[in-house]
Amino acid sequence: MSITDTVTYRVMIHPTTNIVDVMCFDLEAIDSSDLGTYDSINDTPAWIQERIATLMLVDPTPPTEEVGGVGHRIDRDTYWIYARV
C-alpha cells in the first residue's frame, strides 16, 4: 500500500480496563463508523482486530518497526493501523 491510498487510525487499548479508543489521523475517514470507543478489542471491527493481532507480535520497546501494509506498534498499548481508502 502506498501512503496516498491509505488512512491511518490510532488504536489505544487502556491497560487496566481494556477499553479501546479508535480515532483517525486522516480527513478521508473522519465519518467512518469504525471510529469511537469499544468495550474490548473483541468488539472492534474484524479488520481492526486482525491488524492489532499482527502488531501484537512486534516488540513494543522503542524504537519499534513498521509492519508493511498493516501498521506500526507505537508502544505497549498504542497502535497505528492502516486501511485502504
OpenMM code with the backbone's topology and positions (N, CA, C; nanometers):
from openmm import Vec3, app, unit

residues = "MET SER ILE THR ASP THR VAL THR TYR ARG VAL MET ILE HIS PRO THR THR ASN ILE VAL ASP VAL MET CYS PHE ASP LEU GLU ALA ILE ASP SER SER ASP LEU GLY THR TYR ASP SER ILE ASN ASP THR PRO ALA TRP ILE GLN GLU ARG ILE ALA THR LEU MET LEU VAL ASP PRO THR PRO PRO THR GLU GLU VAL GLY GLY VAL GLY HIS ARG ILE ASP ARG ASP THR TYR TRP ILE TYR ALA ARG VAL".split()
positions = [
    Vec3(0.0845, -0.1177, 0.0000),
    Vec3(0.0000, 0.0000, 0.0000),
    Vec3(0.0884, 0.1231, 0.0000),
    Vec3(0.0533, 0.2170, -0.0823),
    Vec3(0.1283, 0.3415, -0.0776),
    Vec3(0.0613, 0.4347, 0.0212),
    Vec3(0.1349, 0.5333, 0.0646),
    Vec3(0.0833, 0.6277, 0.1640),
    Vec3(-0.0361, 0.7061, 0.1105),
    Vec3(-0.0472, 0.7191, -0.0217),
    Vec3(-0.1539, 0.8005, -0.0794),
    Vec3(-0.2877, 0.7283, -0.0851),
    Vec3(-0.2895, 0.5965, -0.0746),
    Vec3(-0.4174, 0.5262, -0.0822),
    Vec3(-0.4566, 0.4608, 0.0506),
    Vec3(-0.3995, 0.5100, 0.1597),
    Vec3(-0.4333, 0.4570, 0.2912),
    Vec3(-0.4689, 0.5688, 0.3886),
    Vec3(-0.5419, 0.5310, 0.4908),
    Vec3(-0.5661, 0.6206, 0.6036),
    Vec3(-0.5079, 0.5531, 0.7268),
    Vec3(-0.4684, 0.6330, 0.8230),
    Vec3(-0.4070, 0.5814, 0.9441),
    Vec3(-0.5008, 0.6031, 1.0619),
    Vec3(-0.5233, 0.4962, 1.1356),
    Vec3(-0.6047, 0.5010, 1.2565),
    Vec3(-0.5149, 0.4805, 1.3777),
    Vec3(-0.5460, 0.5498, 1.4853),
    Vec3(-0.4772, 0.5242, 1.6118),
    Vec3(-0.5697, 0.4398, 1.6979),
    Vec3(-0.5181, 0.3280, 1.7452),
    Vec3(-0.5936, 0.2399, 1.8334),
    Vec3(-0.5198, 0.2353, 1.9661),
    Vec3(-0.5879, 0.2762, 2.0720),
    Vec3(-0.5299, 0.2714, 2.2065),
    Vec3(-0.6130, 0.1761, 2.2913),
    Vec3(-0.5433, 0.0838, 2.3582),
    Vec3(-0.6089, -0.0121, 2.4460),
    Vec3(-0.5710, 0.0249, 2.5890),
    Vec3(-0.6706, 0.0629, 2.6683),
    Vec3(-0.6444, 0.1041, 2.8065),
    Vec3(-0.5897, -0.0158, 2.8837),
    Vec3(-0.4747, -0.0008, 2.9492),
    Vec3(-0.4080, -0.1157, 3.0116),
    Vec3(-0.4829, -0.1813, 3.1274),
    Vec3(-0.5707, -0.1096, 3.1961),
    Vec3(-0.6407, -0.1717, 3.3091),
    Vec3(-0.7860, -0.2075, 3.2792),
    Vec3(-0.8498, -0.1342, 3.1880),
    Vec3(-0.9909, -0.1612, 3.1582),
    Vec3(-1.0104, -0.2362, 3.0267),
    Vec3(-0.9077, -0.2370, 2.9411),
    Vec3(-0.9133, -0.2959, 2.8067),
    Vec3(-1.0104, -0.2231, 2.7136),
    Vec3(-1.0571, -0.1052, 2.7531),
    Vec3(-1.1392, -0.0231, 2.6639),
    Vec3(-1.0515, 0.0220, 2.5478),
    Vec3(-1.1087, 0.0203, 2.4286),
    Vec3(-1.0351, 0.0521, 2.3063),
    Vec3(-1.0880, 0.1828, 2.2479),
    Vec3(-0.9972, 0.2746, 2.2174),
    Vec3(-1.0319, 0.4015, 2.1552),
    Vec3(-0.9750, 0.4025, 2.0144),
    Vec3(-1.0608, 0.4223, 1.9155),
    Vec3(-1.0194, 0.4252, 1.7746),
    Vec3(-1.0445, 0.5644, 1.7206),
    Vec3(-0.9380, 0.6288, 1.6725),
    Vec3(-0.9521, 0.7593, 1.6080),
    Vec3(-0.8738, 0.7581, 1.4785),
    Vec3(-0.9029, 0.8542, 1.3924),
    Vec3(-0.8379, 0.8596, 1.2619),
    Vec3(-0.7518, 0.9838, 1.2497),
    Vec3(-0.6367, 0.9674, 1.1832),
    Vec3(-0.5462, 1.0787, 1.1584),
    Vec3(-0.5734, 1.1466, 1.0248),
    Vec3(-0.6588, 1.0887, 0.9416),
    Vec3(-0.6800, 1.1393, 0.8066),
    Vec3(-0.8238, 1.1871, 0.7864),
    Vec3(-0.8405, 1.2940, 0.7135),
    Vec3(-0.9731, 1.3502, 0.6888),
    Vec3(-1.0625, 1.2580, 0.6062),
    Vec3(-1.0028, 1.1697, 0.5243),
    Vec3(-1.0818, 1.0813, 0.4383),
    Vec3(-1.1722, 0.9881, 0.5185),
    Vec3(-1.1373, 0.9583, 0.6426),
    Vec3(-1.2149, 0.8627, 0.7219),
    Vec3(-1.2806, 0.9279, 0.8427),
    Vec3(-1.2907, 1.0572, 0.8428),
    Vec3(-1.3436, 1.1271, 0.9591),
    Vec3(-1.4882, 1.0855, 0.9896),
    Vec3(-1.5623, 1.0412, 0.8886),
    Vec3(-1.7008, 0.9980, 0.9071),
    Vec3(-1.7131, 0.8467, 0.9262),
    Vec3(-1.6035, 0.7772, 0.9379),
    Vec3(-1.6054, 0.6317, 0.9464),
    Vec3(-1.6863, 0.5832, 1.0661),
    Vec3(-1.7663, 0.4813, 1.0431),
    Vec3(-1.8445, 0.4227, 1.1523),
    Vec3(-1.7569, 0.3413, 1.2469),
    Vec3(-1.6321, 0.3170, 1.2093),
    Vec3(-1.5402, 0.2397, 1.2931),
    Vec3(-1.4765, 0.3235, 1.4037),
    Vec3(-1.4891, 0.4549, 1.3970),
    Vec3(-1.4309, 0.5417, 1.4984),
    Vec3(-1.5111, 0.5350, 1.6266),
    Vec3(-1.4421, 0.5530, 1.7389),
    Vec3(-1.5136, 0.5577, 1.8655),
    Vec3(-1.4489, 0.4736, 1.9728),
    Vec3(-1.5269, 0.4447, 2.0762),
    Vec3(-1.4797, 0.3697, 2.1910),
    Vec3(-1.5513, 0.2351, 2.1964),
    Vec3(-1.4744, 0.1307, 2.2241),
    Vec3(-1.5268, -0.0051, 2.2314),
    Vec3(-1.4940, -0.0637, 2.3684),
    Vec3(-1.5802, -0.1524, 2.4163),
    Vec3(-1.5592, -0.2142, 2.5478),
    Vec3(-1.4378, -0.3062, 2.5516),
    Vec3(-1.4028, -0.3655, 2.4384),
    Vec3(-1.2841, -0.4521, 2.4301),
    Vec3(-1.2425, -0.4645, 2.2846),
    Vec3(-1.1258, -0.5209, 2.2610),
    Vec3(-1.0775, -0.5410, 2.1243),
    Vec3(-1.1720, -0.6349, 2.0490),
    Vec3(-1.2390, -0.7257, 2.1210),
    Vec3(-1.3325, -0.8188, 2.0575),
    Vec3(-1.4553, -0.7500, 2.0014),
    Vec3(-1.4830, -0.6282, 2.0444),
    Vec3(-1.5975, -0.5525, 1.9950),
    Vec3(-1.5643, -0.4656, 1.8740),
    Vec3(-1.4367, -0.4525, 1.8404),
    Vec3(-1.3965, -0.3714, 1.7258),
    Vec3(-1.4239, -0.4475, 1.5967),
    Vec3(-1.4295, -0.3780, 1.4842),
    Vec3(-1.4469, -0.4455, 1.3553),
    Vec3(-1.3346, -0.5474, 1.3296),
    Vec3(-1.3664, -0.6509, 1.2540),
    Vec3(-1.2718, -0.7604, 1.2280),
    Vec3(-1.1403, -0.7108, 1.1689),
    Vec3(-1.1452, -0.6125, 1.0777),
    Vec3(-1.0218, -0.5654, 1.0150),
    Vec3(-0.9283, -0.5019, 1.1183),
    Vec3(-0.9844, -0.4364, 1.2199),
    Vec3(-0.9022, -0.3787, 1.3268),
    Vec3(-0.8429, -0.4907, 1.4115),
    Vec3(-0.9235, -0.5875, 1.4488),
    Vec3(-0.8759, -0.6999, 1.5285),
    Vec3(-0.7594, -0.7719, 1.4596),
    Vec3(-0.7711, -0.7932, 1.3288),
    Vec3(-0.6667, -0.8632, 1.2529),
    Vec3(-0.5358, -0.7859, 1.2549),
    Vec3(-0.5425, -0.6556, 1.2336),
    Vec3(-0.4197, -0.5754, 1.2318),
    Vec3(-0.3567, -0.5670, 1.3711),
    Vec3(-0.4394, -0.5514, 1.4740),
    Vec3(-0.3862, -0.5457, 1.6105),
    Vec3(-0.3221, -0.6791, 1.6469),
    Vec3(-0.3843, -0.7902, 1.6096),
    Vec3(-0.3272, -0.9223, 1.6378),
    Vec3(-0.1889, -0.9366, 1.5752),
    Vec3(-0.1738, -0.8882, 1.4540),
    Vec3(-0.0428, -0.8927, 1.3876),
    Vec3(0.0580, -0.8033, 1.4596),
    Vec3(0.0162, -0.6820, 1.4930),
    Vec3(0.1084, -0.5878, 1.5562),
    Vec3(0.1445, -0.6265, 1.6996),
    Vec3(0.0614, -0.7067, 1.7645),
    Vec3(0.0933, -0.7527, 1.8997),
    Vec3(0.2152, -0.8453, 1.9007),
    Vec3(0.2519, -0.8966, 1.7850),
    Vec3(0.3706, -0.9808, 1.7736),
    Vec3(0.5000, -0.8995, 1.7712),
    Vec3(0.4871, -0.7685, 1.7514),
    Vec3(0.6027, -0.6782, 1.7455),
    Vec3(0.6416, -0.6359, 1.8875),
    Vec3(0.7703, -0.6366, 1.9149),
    Vec3(0.8206, -0.5913, 2.0451),
    Vec3(0.7823, -0.4444, 2.0648),
    Vec3(0.7182, -0.4109, 2.1779),
    Vec3(0.6751, -0.2728, 2.1991),
    Vec3(0.7842, -0.1777, 2.2478),
    Vec3(0.9052, -0.2272, 2.2640),
    Vec3(1.0143, -0.1436, 2.3117),
    Vec3(1.0621, -0.0510, 2.1998),
    Vec3(1.0569, 0.0809, 2.2208),
    Vec3(1.1040, 0.1740, 2.1177),
    Vec3(1.2527, 0.1572, 2.0912),
    Vec3(1.2976, 0.1798, 1.9719),
    Vec3(1.2190, 0.2161, 1.8538),
    Vec3(1.1528, 0.0916, 1.7948),
    Vec3(1.0270, 0.1045, 1.7578),
    Vec3(0.9531, -0.0068, 1.7004),
    Vec3(0.9568, 0.0011, 1.5485),
    Vec3(0.9266, -0.1109, 1.4847),
    Vec3(0.9322, -0.1186, 1.3388),
    Vec3(0.7921, -0.1217, 1.2791),
    Vec3(0.7775, -0.0612, 1.1632),
    Vec3(0.6526, -0.0667, 1.0888),
    Vec3(0.6359, -0.2046, 1.0261),
    Vec3(0.5135, -0.2541, 1.0217),
    Vec3(0.4812, -0.3770, 0.9500),
    Vec3(0.4089, -0.3338, 0.8233),
    Vec3(0.4730, -0.3537, 0.7100),
    Vec3(0.4208, -0.3067, 0.5825),
    Vec3(0.2772, -0.3467, 0.5558),
    Vec3(0.1938, -0.2503, 0.5194),
    Vec3(0.0552, -0.2748, 0.4866),
    Vec3(-0.0354, -0.2987, 0.6061),
    Vec3(0.0225, -0.3069, 0.7264),
    Vec3(-0.0555, -0.3354, 0.8470),
    Vec3(-0.0578, -0.2149, 0.9391),
    Vec3(0.0597, -0.1665, 0.9770),
    Vec3(0.0662, -0.0528, 1.0671),
    Vec3(0.1947, -0.0490, 1.1462),
    Vec3(0.1866, 0.0104, 1.2638),
    Vec3(0.3055, 0.0362, 1.3448),
    Vec3(0.2651, 0.0278, 1.4917),
    Vec3(0.3367, -0.0513, 1.5679),
    Vec3(0.3121, -0.0551, 1.7119),
    Vec3(0.3941, 0.0568, 1.7745),
    Vec3(0.3279, 0.1488, 1.8401),
    Vec3(0.3949, 0.2659, 1.8953),
    Vec3(0.4516, 0.2353, 2.0335),
    Vec3(0.3722, 0.1702, 2.1170),
    Vec3(0.4185, 0.1273, 2.2494),
    Vec3(0.3314, 0.0088, 2.2928),
    Vec3(0.3337, -0.0240, 2.4195),
    Vec3(0.2618, -0.1423, 2.4677),
    Vec3(0.1121, -0.1360, 2.4403),
    Vec3(0.0530, -0.0174, 2.4413),
    Vec3(-0.0919, -0.0031, 2.4318),
    Vec3(-0.1412, 0.0793, 2.3138),
    Vec3(-0.0524, 0.1302, 2.2304),
    Vec3(-0.0912, 0.2200, 2.1215),
    Vec3(-0.0434, 0.1650, 1.9877),
    Vec3(-0.1338, 0.1675, 1.8905),
    Vec3(-0.1050, 0.1145, 1.7571),
    Vec3(-0.1534, 0.2140, 1.6531),
    Vec3(-0.0803, 0.2240, 1.5434),
    Vec3(-0.1281, 0.2944, 1.4255),
    Vec3(-0.1555, 0.1845, 1.3228),
    Vec3(-0.2755, 0.1801, 1.2715),
    Vec3(-0.3078, 0.0782, 1.1715),
    Vec3(-0.3525, 0.1464, 1.0425),
    Vec3(-0.3277, 0.0771, 0.9312),
    Vec3(-0.3577, 0.1318, 0.8006),
    Vec3(-0.4806, 0.0646, 0.7407),
    Vec3(-0.5575, 0.1441, 0.6668),
    Vec3(-0.6722, 0.0920, 0.5919),
    Vec3(-0.6737, 0.1595, 0.4565),
    Vec3(-0.7196, 0.0857, 0.3572),
    Vec3(-0.7309, 0.1427, 0.2229),
    Vec3(-0.8443, 0.2436, 0.2174),
    Vec3(-0.8237, 0.3464, 0.1363),
    Vec3(-0.9271, 0.4485, 0.1157),
    Vec3(-1.0316, 0.3927, 0.0206),
] * unit.nanometer
topology = app.Topology()
chain = topology.addChain("A")
for resn in residues:
    res = topology.addResidue(resn, chain)
    for name in ("N", "CA", "C"):
        topology.addAtom(name, app.Element.getBySymbol(name[0]), res)
